[in-house]
Amino acid sequence: MRVLGSVCLALCVISCSATLWERPAVAIKAELAVGNTAYLLGRSAKELATGDLGVLGEGAVWNLGTIFLQADRISEAEALWKRSLANEGSPWREQAGRDLFELYTTRRDWPKAEDVADRLMGFDSSRPEFQRRLFEAYYFQKDDEKAWKIFRSWKPGMFEPAEEQENQLFYGVLAARSGLLEEAGTVLRDLVFEQNASVLQFRLESFFQEDESRYELLGPGGREAVAFQSLVYRGVPQEIVVWLKGRTLPPGFWNHRALIEGLESAFKTEARAETGLRILEGLGGGLDAEAQYAREYAREYARARLYRSLGWWQQARAAFQKALPLATTPEDRQKTTWNWLNAWVQTQPEGALAPFLQGYSTTSDPGYFSDVFDDWMTELVQGRHWGLLAAVVRDLGPRLESGDRATASFIVSRLATHGLIDLSREGLGGTPESLLEQVIGWKPYSYEALVARAVLGRPLEWPRDAGPLMFQPDDRSRERVRLWESMAAFGLGKKMAAEVAASKGPLDPSFVDRIVPLLQTQDLYRPSLQILYRLLKDPGTVLTEARARLLYPKAYEKLVVERAEAEGLEVSLLLGLMREESSFDPLARSWVGAQGLTQLMPATAVETAQRLKMKTYDLSLPADNLKLGARYLATMIKSQERIYLALMAYNAGGGRIRPWKESMGKLPEEIFVEAAPIAETRGYVKKILTSTVMTGVLHYDKTVTQMVSLIYPTLATQP
C-alpha cells in the first residue's frame, strides 16, 4: 500500500511532537491509514486504557475499537467503545453505543444493554432508533410497564417494514403478558396466519412453547400454523411432507394465503415442485366466502410458480393468466404479470407483443419488467423475428423504461443498417442514424450509446460541471460524513464503503468527490466504486467527466501496462476486463471459485501457468494474477480471432462459441452478441466494451470509434 499524500495532509492536524506508546503519533496514524495494524494490535489492555488516544485525531477511540473487533479481539473492542461512549464527541459516541448495545444483546446481557440505551437516549431521546433500543432492553427483561410506555408512543411508519413486523410481535407478546388476551389474539393470529414466514418464526415458536396454553390465543389450527410456518422458514420440504402425512388439519386451515404461499416457497425447487403440486391439489374446498378470493389467487399463483420450476411453461402460462384477474393489489398484479410475460417468452415469443402491451399498460414502473423484456429481445433476435422487433419499437417503445427503449431501438437501427429491416415499411419514421441519436439521448453512456457514438463518429460529451448543488446538509448528514471520513483515515475504508452503500437518504456529493480519490490511491477500488454507484442513484446526480475518470480508473496501471505489452493486448481492454470481473479487488472470489483481479478458475490458472513456465503463483497477488489472466485472454483472442468472441469464451467457456456460431448463423457482430443464449454472457460483453471504451477515451486519448472497433472490428466497414 502506498502512503497517500492526501492522508499525510490529513495527518497534519496531529502535532508532529505528539507521541503515543513512545512512538510519534503521526507515524502510528500513517500506518493505520493504510491498513497496517500490527503495532496497534500488539498493545496491551493497560496501554490501551491509559494511552492518550486522542493524539491520533477525532474519533480515534471508537475507530481503534472497530479495528480490534475486526481482529476478533472482543474484550479490547468493548473496553475502547465504553471509553468512546463516555468521553468522545458526536458522532463516535453514538456509534460506540450502537456497537456496545449489539454486543450486549448478542450476549443477552440486558442490564448492560439497558445502561447503554439510557446513555443513547440522553444524547437524543427523540431518535426512534434510540427509543427502540431502550424498549428492547425493557421488553426482554419483562419490565413491561416501561416497555408499554415507549411502545404506545410510536406512530405508524416510524420504522422500516421489517421492524414494523417485529413491532407486531412485540405488541402481541406484551398484550399477552399483560392479560390483554383479545388484543394479543388478534395481533398474533395475523402474524401467524397472514404473514409470510420470517426470521420471527423462531421467536414466535419459543413464545408459544414457553407456555403452551398461549396457543389458545390463536384459535383452531394455531398450533399447526406455528409449526408449519417454522418448517417453511427453515426450508425443509421433506420434513413438511412427513409432518403433513396422515395429519388432520382443522377446517379452514388452508384458507390463509400466507400458508399457501409457504407451500410454494418450500417446494419451489425443480426437485420438489411435483410434490408441492400434489399437496396443492389435495387441499380441497371448505373455503368461506371471505377467504375464497385471496386463497384462490394464492393457490393459482403457487401452482403456476411450481409449473415454472418444473419447466412446464405452457401450464405455467395458463395458470398465471388465470391468476391475473384474481390479483387485488398492485404488487400482486405486477409480479403475476412479470411471470405471465416470462412464460410467453419461454413458450411463444413471437406471440408476446400483445401480452407485453397489456402488461406495460397496467404498470407505473416499466423498469420492473426490464429483465424479462431483455430475454424477449434475445428470443426475437435468435428467431430472426425482425418485423416483430420493429413492431416493439413502434408500438411498445413509448411505454418502455429508457434503457429498454434504447436497447430495442439500437437493435432495430443496426438491423436496418444491415438491410434486414425497412424502417419505412415497418411504419418507423426516420433513419438508422436518427434512431441512434435517440439512443444516445436516452442513455448517453450506456453500451448501446457508445456503439451508436462509434457509428456516428460522435465523441463522449459531458456536463460542464455537477450542476447546482441539490444536497442541503443537515446536522445528521454532517455527522455521518465526519464518521465515515474518520473511518477512512483509520484504514477502515472497506467497512466505511459498505455503510455508505447501504445508507438511506441522499449522499453529500462533495464527500464522495473527496473520499473516492483517497480510497483509490490506497488501491481500494471496489469500495470506491461502491460509493460512486451509490451517489449516482441519487436523483439529480450527474456523471461528470471527473467522476467518470474515477468510475473507470487506471488501477494497477504499471502492472497492467507491462502485461498488456507482453501479450499484445490493448491496455484499456485489460483494465476493462479487470473492472468487470473483480472491481479491481485482488481478493475477489466468485461463488464458482474464480479468483483475483481477472477471476481465473484454478484449473485455468494451472494450465496457463504451465504455458508460462510459472512453477509457483498466488492468484490473490496482482502481479501473478495479471500475468496469468493476460495470457489467458490473449490465448482466447488468438483462438477466437475476434475480441467479442474471446470475451464470450472467457465468460461462458470456449466450448460454447462454436455451437452458438453454428446455430445462429452469420449475424453482424453486435447482433450476434444480442442473440447469445446466456444472459450473463450478453451482459458481460456489453459491460467490458463499456469499460474498455470509457477507459481508453478518458485516460489514453483514444476515440470512441477506435475503442468500439477493437471489440467489433468490422463495425466501421459495415453498410
N, C-alpha and C positions, 0 to 999 in steps of 0.2 A: 504494500500500500504506500502511496505517496503522501507525504505531509503536505497539506494544502496551504497555498498562500492565503486563501480566504480564512482557513482555520487559524492560521498564525495571526491574522489580523484580529480575529475574534478573541484570541488569547491575550491580546494587548491589554484587555481590561483587567487581567491578573497582574499584580505587581511582580516585576521581574525579581524582586528581592524576597518575595514570599516563599516560604518553604513549608513542606508537609512531609513528615516522617524522614526528615533530614535530606530531602531532595527538593529541588526547585519545583514549585507548584506548576509553573508553566510547562515543565518537561513532563510531569505526570499527566497534565491535561492533554498535551500533544499526543502522548501515547494512547490515551483513551479515545481521542477523537478519531483515530484510525483503527480502532478495534484491538489494540494491544492491551490486554487486561492482566497480564501475568503479574506485574508488580502489585497492582491493586489486590488481586486475589491472594497474594502472599501475606497480606497484612493480618495481624491477629485481631481478635474481637476487642481487646483492650485498646489497640491502636485505633481501630475504627470508632470506638466510643469516646476517646479523649482527643482525637485529632481535630484540628480546626479545619473542617472540610469546606467551610465557606470560602477559603482562599482559592478553591478551584472554580468558583463562579456561582451564579444563581442556579438554584435547583440541584446543586451537587449532591446533597444527601439523598434525595429521592432517586436520582439517576444512578448513583452508586448502588443503592438498594436493588434497583432493577437489574443491574449488571450481575450482582450476586445471585439474584433469582435465576437468571439465565444460566448461571453456573451450577444451579441446583444447590446453592448454599442458603437454605431457607432461614436458618436462625439469624445469619448476618443480615439478610434482606429484611427480616422482621424488625430487628433492632434499628436498622437505618431508617425504615419507614416510620417507626414510632418517633424517632428523633425528628424526622421531617415534619410529621404531623404536629409535633409540639413546638417546633422552632422556625420552620421555613415559612415563607410567604406564599401567597396565592400565585399560581395555580398548583404548585407542587404539594402543598399540604393537603389539598383536596384529593389529589391523585393518590397520595400516600394513604389517606383514609379509605379510598375505594379499594386499594390493594390489600390493606390490612383487613378490611371487612370481608373480602373474598377469602383471604387466608383463614380467618376465624370461622367463617361459615363452612368451609371445607372440613375443618376440624370439629364442627358442631359445637364450638365454644361460644355459645350465645351470650353469656355475660360480657365477654370481651368485645364481641361484635356490637352489643348494645352501647358499650362505652365509646367505641369508635363512631357509631352512628350519632350519638349525642354530640360528639365534637363536631361532626359534619353539620348537624342541624344548627349548631352555634355559629357556624360560618354563614349559613343562609337557610333559614327554616322554610323559605317559600319554594325551594327546589324540590320538585316531585321525586327526583332520584334519591335525595337525602331522606325525604319522608318515607319512601318505600323501604329503605334500609332499616330505619328505626322501627317501622311497622313489623318487618320480618323478624327483627330481634325480639319484639314483644310476642308476636304470634307463635314463634317456635318455643318460647319459654312459657306459653299458655297464660301470659299476662293479658287476658282478653279485654279487660276494661280499657287499658291503654291502647290496645290494638284497634278496638272498635272506634275509639275517638279519632284516630288518624284515618281509618278506613272510610268512615262516614263523611269525612271532609273532602274526599276525592270526587272530582267531576268526571263524567263520561268523556272519553277522548284524551285524557291526560297522559295515557301511556301507549306504548306500541301494542299491536294486536296480540302478540304472544303474551305480553304482560297483562292485558285485559282478560285474556282467557285464564291466566293464573289467578287474577283477582276473583274470578268466578269461583274457583276452588277455595280461595281464602274465605269468601263470603259464605259458601256452603258449610265449611268446617266451623267457622266462628258461630254461625247460626245454630248448628247442631250442638256445639259445646255450650251455648248459652240457653239452650232449651227452646229456641225458636224453630220448632220442628217443621212447621208448614213452610216457612221461608227456606229452610235448609233443603227440604224435599224438592221444592220447585227448582231451586238452583242446581242441585246435584243431579236430578233427573235429566235436565237439559244437558249437563256436562257429560253424563254417561251415555245417554241415548241419542243425542242430537249433534254432538261434536265429534269430529273425526279423531281417531286415536292419536295421542300425542305423548310426549315425554311425561305429561302429568299422570298417565295411567299408573305408574309405579306408586305415586303418592296417593292416588285415589284408592288403589288396591290396599295399600298399607292402612289407610284411614278406616276402611270397612273391616279389614281383618283384625284391627286393634279391638274392635267391639262389634261382633257380628250382628248384634241387634240393630245396628245402623242400616243394614240392608233394607229394613222395613221402610226407611225413608224413600226408597226408590220405587216401591210397589212391585207388582208382578214382573218377573223377568229381570229384576235389578241385579241380583247376584250373578246371573248368567251373562248379562250385558257387560258387567265389570270384567268378568273372566275372559269373555270373547274379545273385548277391546284390548285387553292386555296381551293376548296372543297375537292379535293383529299388529300391535305396535312392535312386538318382538320379532315379527316376521318369520313365524314358524308354521307354514301351511300344513305340514304333516301332523303337527300337534293339534291343529284345528280340526283336521279330518278325524282324528282319534276322539277329540272332545265332542264332536257332533254325533259320532256314531252311536246309535241307539238312544240318544238323548231326546227327551220330550220337552220341547220349549213351550212356555206359556203362550196362549193365544195372543196374536198381535205382536209377538216379539219382532218379527221382520217388517213391521210397519214403519220402522225408523230408517230413514235414508242413510244415516251415518253407518249403521250396521251393514247395510248392503254395500256401501262404498268400501267398507272394511274388507268384505269378501273379495271384491275386485282387487284391492290393493294387495291382499295376501296371496292371491293366486294369479297375479298378472304375468309371471314369467312363462315362457313358452312351455316349459316342462310341467307346469302346474295348471295351465289355463283350462284344459279339458275337465279337470276335477272341479275347478271353480264353476264352469258352466253347468255341470251336473248338479252341483249344490244349488245354484240359482234356479234351475228348472224344478227342483224339488221343494221350493219354498212354499208353494201352494197359495191359496187365497186367504180368506178371512180378514180382508182389509176393511177398516171402517172408511167412511166417505172422506173424512178429513185427511186421512193418510194416503188415500189411493193415488192422487195425482203425483205427489212428490215421490212416493215409493215407486210408482211405475216409471217415472223419469230415471230414478237412480238404478232401477233394475235393468231398463233398456240400455242405459249408458254403460253399466257394468258389463252386460252381455256383449255389447259392441267392442268394448276395450279388450275383453278376453278373446273374442274373434280376431281382433287385430294382433294380439300377442301370438296367436297361432298362425298368422299369415293368411287367415281366411278372409280375404279382403272383400269379396262380394257380399258375404254375410255381414261383415262389419259395416259396409256402406249402407246396407238396408237397415241395420239396427240403429246406426247414427241418424239416418234420415227419419226413422220412427221416433227417436228421442227428441229431435229438434222441436217439434211443436209442443212437447211436454215441458220443455225448459221454461222456467218462470223468471229467472234472474238474468241480468245482462252477462254475468260471469259464466253461468251455465250455457247460455246461448253461444257465447263466444268460443268456449272450449269445445262444445259439441260441434260447432261449425268447423273449427280447425280440423277436428278428427274426420268429419264428413268429407271435407275437401281433400284431406290426405288419402282417404280411401278412394276417392275419384282419381287422384293422381296415380295410385297404385293399380287401379283396375282399368280405367278408360281415360287417359289423359287428354285424348283428342276430343272427348265429350265434356270436358270440365269447364268450358268457358261460362256457360250459363250458371252452374253452381258457384263459380268464383264471383260472378257478377252479383248473385244473390247474397253470398257471404259478405262481400265488401259493402253492399248496400245497407247492411244491418249493423255495421260496426262503427264506432267512433275512434277506433285505434287500429288503422290499417297495418301498422307495423307488427301487430300481433300475428299476422299471417305470413310474415316475411320468409320464414324458413320453409313452409310448405309451398309458398309461391316459387322459391328458388328451385325446389325439387321439380315442380311442374315445368319450369322453364327448361330444365335439363331433359326431362322426358320428351318435351316437344322438339328440342334440338335433336335428340337421339332418333326420334321418329321422323325427322325431317318434315315436320308439320309447319312449313314456312308460312303458309297463309294464316294459320291459326296464331302464330307469333305476331303477325301483323295485326290481326284482329284484337289481340291482347292490348297492344299499344293504342289502337284506335278506340276500342270500346271500354277497356278497363283502365287504361293509363291514367286518366284524371283522378281516379279514386285511389291510386296506389300511393304508398309511402314513397318519399322522394328517392330513396336508394333503390327500391324495387322498380320504380318508373325508369330510373337511369339504366338499370340492368336490361330491362326489356327493350328500351329504345336503342341502347347500344347494340344489342344483338340484331335487331331489325335493320339498323343502319348498316352494319357490316354485311348482312345478307344482301341488302340492296346494292352495296358496293360491288359484291361478287356476282351480281346479276341473278341472284336466287329469289329476289322479291322485286316486284314492280310497285313502288310506293303509290304511284298514281292509280294503278288498277286496284290496289287494296284500299283506296279511299283515304290515304295518308298524304296530306299536302307536303310540299317542300322537297328537300333533297336529303341524301345521306349526310351531307355536311351540316345541314341545318339541324338535323336530329342530334348530331354530335355536339353542336353548340349548346343545345338544350341540356344534354347530359352534363356538360361542364358547369352549366348554371345550377343544376340541381345538386350535384355533389362534386365540387370543384377539385378535391384532392383524392377522390376515390380511384380505384383501379380503372374503372370504365372511363373516367375523366382523363386520366393520364394517357391511356391509349388514344382517346379522342384527340388530346393535345398533340400527340405524336403524328397522327394522321393529318391534322390541320396545320401542323407547324406552329402551334401556339405554345409560348413559354408558360412557366408557372407564374401566377400573379398572386400578390399578397396584399392584404390591407396595409395601409401606411403605418398604422400603429394599432394598439389594442383597442382603440375606440374609447368612448367615455367610460370612466370608472364607475361601473354599476354597483360595485360592492361598497357597502357602507358599514364599516366595522363597529361593533358594539363592544362593551367591556368583556363579554363572554368570549367573543371571537378573538379579541386581542390576547386574552389569557391562554386560549388553546394554542395560538401561534407561539407564544412565549414557551409553552411547554414543549411543543414539537421542535422548536429550534434548539432548545436545551438538549433534547434527546439526540439530535444530530451531532451537537458539539461534544457529546459524551460517547460517541460511537454506536448509538442505538438507532442508526438510520433505517435498518430493515423494519424494526418494530414501529418506528415512527411512521414510515410509509404505509404500513398495514393499517395503522389507526387513521391516518389521513384518508386512505382509500375508503374506509368503512364509515367515515364521518357523515353526519347529516348536515343539511344546510349548505349554503354557498361557501366556497373557499375564497380566501383573500388572494387575488391574483399576484399581488406583489410578494407575498410569502412564497408562492410557488416559483415565481421567477427568480427568487433568491436561493431557494433551497435546492432546486433541481441541479443547477451547475455545481453546487457544493457536493452533492451526492455523486455526480458523475466523475468528479476529479478524484473520488475515493474508489472508483470502479464499481460503485453501487448503482448499476444501470437499471436493473429490474425495479428496485424501489423508486428510482427517479421516474421511470415510465409509468408506474402505478399512479404516482401523484399527478403527472401531466394528464393522463387519461381521465383521472377523477376531475380535474379542473375543467377539461373540455366538455364534460357532461353538464356543467352549469349553464343555464340559459344566458345567452348574450355573450358567452366567451368565444373569442375568435382565435383561429390558429394563425399567429403571426409568423413571419419568416424566422425570427429569433427562436420562437418556441418550436418551430418545425426542425431547426437545427439540433435542438435538444431531444426532440422526439425521434429523430433519426441520427444518432450520434456516431462519431468515429471511434467506436470502442476498441480498445486494444490495438490501436492503429499500427504501431510499429510491427507487432507480430503479424497482423493481417496483411500488411503490405509485403512483408517478407515471404509469407506463404503464398500469397496470390501471385507474386512474381515467379516464385519457384515452380508453380503449377500452371502458369499461363492463364490465370483467371483475372477477370476484372475485379478490382478491389471492392467496388460498390456491390457487386454480386455476392461476394463472400460475406461482407458486412450485412447485406440484406438477408441472407440465409441464416446467419447467426442471430440476428434480431428476432426473426420469426420462429426460429427453433427454440431459443432459450432465453430471449430477452437479455442476452449477454450475461447470463448467470452461469459461471463455471461449475457451480454445484447442482445445476438443474438436473432433474431425473424424472423421466416420464413414467406413467403407470405401466408401460410395457418394458421398461428397463433401459431406454435410451438415455445417454449420459452426456453432460458437459455442454460446452458452447455450441457445438454443431450437432448435438443429440445423436451420437453414434450408438448403435446397438453393439454390445460386447462382441458378438460373433463377427460383425462387420469390422470392428476395430482390430480383431485378431488377424483377419485376412489382409487388411490394409497394412498393418504393422509388418507383416511378413514381406510384403512387396517392398516396403521402405527399409527393410532390414533393421527395424527397431526391436531390440531384444527386450527392453522394458519401457513401460509408459504408464501414465496415470491420466485417465480421462477427465479427472477433475482439475488438472493443471492446464491453463490456457494454451501454453506452448505445445504440449503434447496433443491436446485435443484438436487444435487448429492444424497441426501438421497432418494428422490422420484425416480430419474432416475435409481439408482442402484437396488432399489426394483422392479421397473417395468421390468428391464432387467432380473433380477433373476426369476421373475414370468414367463416371456416369455420362458426362458430356461427350467424351470420346465414343462411348458405346452407343449413345442415342443420336448423336450428331446434331441435335438441336437442344438448346438450353431449356426450353419449356418442357420438352420430353424428359430431359435429365432430371428436372425438378420433380416431375410427376413420378419418375422412377425412384428418386431419393425418398419421397414420401410414401409411395404405395408399394414399392418393390419393383425391380427391373422386370420381373417375370410377367407383370400385368400389361406392360405397354404394348407388346406385340399383339396380343389378343384384342386389345382396345383398337389398335390401328386396323386390324382385320375386320372387326365388327362395325366400326364407324366409317370405314372407307376414307376417301380423300375429302377432308374438310379443311377450310382455311384454318391457320394455326389458332387464332383466337376463338374460333367457333369449336374447334376440336377440344379446347380446354373446357368450354361450356358444356360439352357432351360427356365429360369424364364421369363414369358411373359412381365414383366415391365423392361425396360432398366435401370431405376433409381435403381431398387432393385438389379439387377445383379451387377451394379457398386458399390452399397452400400456394399454388402457383400465383394466384392473384395477389396475395399478401407479399410474396417475395418480389414480384415485379414492382409493386408499390414501393416497398422499402428500397429496392435497388435504384429505382428512378429517383426517389427523393434524396437518397444518399449521394448519388452521382451529381445531381443538379445542385444540391445545397453545399456540398463540400469539395467537389472535384471538377467544377467548371464544365460539366457535361450538359448537353441539351436533353430535353425530354425525348426527342426523337432518337437520339443516339442510344439512350438507355433502354427505351422500349424495343428498339430494333435489336438490341443484344439478346432479348428474350424471344422476340418474334422476328427473325432475320429477314423474312420475305415481306414484312408488312409494308415497307417503303416501296416495294415493287408491285404491290397489288393494285388492281384497277381502281 
